[in-house]
Amino acid sequence: MFLNPALTSALDRITERASDVRRAFDPGALPQHDDVAVARAGSDFTLDPLSVALPDRSYLVTADARGNFCYSRNGSMHVRDGRLLDAQGNPVLGWRYGSAALSELQIDPVDEALGRADGMAVEPDGSVAYTRTAIDPRAGQRELQRVVVGRIALARFPAATRLQPAGAEHFVPPEGVIAYTGKAGSDGFGLLQPMRRAHSNIDIDESLDRLKAAYTAFDALTAAEMAKYHLGKTAMDLVK
């Protein structure tokens, strides 16, 4: 009975609806179903200098464990071992100054090793910068130098493109769809909003209602299948 295609489909719907509920409070999260989507989500102030709200319809470009590109709407980033990572620990990609190729953004290894990189932050144009503490060897005075690691890459896709989930907060485009990448404040992209944490694009109340409806539909199908089973069993008993 439990291999019935209708029941399997109903369970899949519960799983999908539950996924939308779970991610309703993740920054920038997108729903799997348009009927629980919020047209324009806002953002909240945060003291985290590595947290940004992304422009509409734009994504961070990250790399998975195999080096494949994937995309995220969650602008909450952090630094570990000198590398700029997204909320799930994937490296955030961008352009280092003097390089035309996308690569990981990270603190200068010498500054990282000597512990002289402070105040790393993301700026509206996507620049990732920190303050280097140095000492003038002749005057013996402490100096603060602004060091720019590079600029974060943003991506967008053709209108009506439905990205496929690739983990909790990452997406990949359908086969044959190419991302357009550029920099915040140019290349047709809006500016980032530093020290902001974006709301999700999921309506929590609507997603809970849809999850409840999915459970109700599953219960109804289960009851129908049980009734069919008992009816068949009764018929067989009468034949015997």
TAKAQUI-V867442 format. One record per residue. RES is the residue in three letters. NEAR is the number of other C-alpha atoms within 10 Angstrom. Layout:
res = [RES/RES]
near = [NEAR/NEAR]
This chain:
res = [MET/PHE/LEU/ASN/PRO/ALA/LEU/THR/SER/ALA/LEU/ASP/ARG/ILE/THR/GLU/ARG/ALA/SER/ASP/VAL/ARG/ARG/ALA/PHE/ASP/PRO/GLY/ALA/LEU/PRO/GLN/HIS/ASP/ASP/VAL/ALA/VAL/ALA/ARG/ALA/GLY/SER/ASP/PHE/THR/LEU/ASP/PRO/LEU/SER/VAL/ALA/LEU/PRO/ASP/ARG/SER/TYR/LEU/VAL/THR/ALA/ASP/ALA/ARG/GLY/ASN/PHE/CYS/TYR/SER/ARG/ASN/GLY/SER/MET/HIS/VAL/ARG/ASP/GLY/ARG/LEU/LEU/ASP/ALA/GLN/GLY/ASN/PRO/VAL/LEU/GLY/TRP/ARG/TYR/GLY/SER/ALA/ALA/LEU/SER/GLU/LEU/GLN/ILE/ASP/PRO/VAL/ASP/GLU/ALA/LEU/GLY/ARG/ALA/ASP/GLY/MET/ALA/VAL/GLU/PRO/ASP/GLY/SER/VAL/ALA/TYR/THR/ARG/THR/ALA/ILE/ASP/PRO/ARG/ALA/GLY/GLN/ARG/GLU/LEU/GLN/ARG/VAL/VAL/VAL/GLY/ARG/ILE/ALA/LEU/ALA/ARG/PHE/PRO/ALA/ALA/THR/ARG/LEU/GLN/PRO/ALA/GLY/ALA/GLU/HIS/PHE/VAL/PRO/PRO/GLU/GLY/VAL/ILE/ALA/TYR/THR/GLY/LYS/ALA/GLY/SER/ASP/GLY/PHE/GLY/LEU/LEU/GLN/PRO/MET/ARG/ARG/ALA/HIS/SER/ASN/ILE/ASP/ILE/ASP/GLU/SER/LEU/ASP/ARG/LEU/LYS/ALA/ALA/TYR/THR/ALA/PHE/ASP/ALA/LEU/THR/ALA/ALA/GLU/MET/ALA/LYS/TYR/HIS/LEU/GLY/LYS/THR/ALA/MET/ASP/LEU/VAL/LYS]
near = [10/9/7/11/10/14/19/13/12/19/16/13/19/20/14/16/24/18/16/26/22/14/19/24/16/20/26/27/23/25/23/17/13/11/12/23/21/17/9/9/16/13/17/12/14/14/10/16/17/24/26/29/25/29/16/14/14/21/24/22/26/25/20/16/9/6/10/9/16/21/25/29/26/26/24/23/21/21/16/11/11/16/19/23/23/25/17/16/17/21/25/27/25/28/21/20/11/7/10/9/10/17/19/20/22/23/23/16/12/10/16/16/12/8/11/15/23/15/12/21/21/25/20/17/18/24/22/23/21/20/18/19/15/15/11/9/8/6/7/9/9/11/11/14/12/14/15/19/21/23/23/27/22/28/19/20/17/11/7/6/11/14/16/12/17/14/10/13/20/25/19/19/18/11/6/6/13/13/17/12/20/19/21/24/14/10/11/11/20/18/18/25/21/23/23/23/25/26/20/24/25/28/19/19/12/16/23/18/14/21/21/15/15/21/17/14/17/20/14/13/16/18/12/12/17/13/12/13/13/12/12/12/12/12/11/10/9/8/7/6]
